[in-house]
């Protein structure tokens, strides 16, 4: 999924950009490139390092990219990511199984300290000491036998769906940097029109 936020004005501002002097476009383009870099870096440092989302693998943070779109009709900075789960973190939503009846949610028993699952459920199902059983709450789970006298260890819990809360990191980053963005654009315009 490609999730993109664009820093641009409303249609009225874009129409005005069509009439701006040619010498202004390079200055604005350069400034928009700097703004894109700044906001991308801000998202990574201020939103994806534990403030909004905890960093597990770093894949989302590394995927934040920016670029300037400049053509005859448009001039804006585009900031986005192509990580499939980026949109559900930003907007929230419900995840349902695509294949099969259940989502198998890993417990801390099969996760690293960062919360990354060591192996998928298929790897554990084939182990001789694992078995399926209902949990005390009546939910289907995959357990591992821990030996005589020890309770079994719950590895995965079956869910028919999971609700992911909204944890926006892009939109708030734009709002947090709104004044900086506006002042940098005004400065670039002012210096170009001198």
C-alpha positions, 0 to 999 in steps of 0.5 A: 500500500502506498500512503502519501501525504502531500504538502500543497495549497488549495486549488486557489493557491495552485492556480496562483502558482501557474502565474508565478515568474519562472525564476520563482519555481526553482527557488520554491522547488529547492525550498520544498525539497528542504521542507520534505527532507525536514518533515521526513526526518521529523517523522522518523525521529519524533514519531517513529522512535517510541513517541507514537509507534515503537520501533521494532524492525525499523522498516517503516522508519527507513521507508519514509521518503520525500520528493518534489513534484514539479510540472507545468501545473503542480509544485509540491512535496510528497512524503510517503511510504510503500510499507503495507501496514503504514496506512492502518497505523495512520488511520486505524482499522480492522484486520481480518484473515485473508487465508483461513479462518483465523488470525494467529496472534503471537504472544510474548513467548514467541517474540523478541524483546522488540516484539518481533515474532521469531517464527510463524505459527506454521513452524511451531505447529510442526513441533512435537510438543505443541498442541491446540487447546482452548484458553481459560477465556475460551479462545483457541490457542496454540500451546507448548508443553513445558514438561511435567509439573509446568503449565503449558506455554501459550504461543499464539491466540486465534482471533477472527479479527483485530482492531488496530487503533489510529496512531497517526504519525504523518498528519501530526508531523505536518501540523507540528511543522506547519509554521516552519513550512509556511515561513520557509515558503514565504522566505523563498518567495520573498527572496526570489521576487527581490 
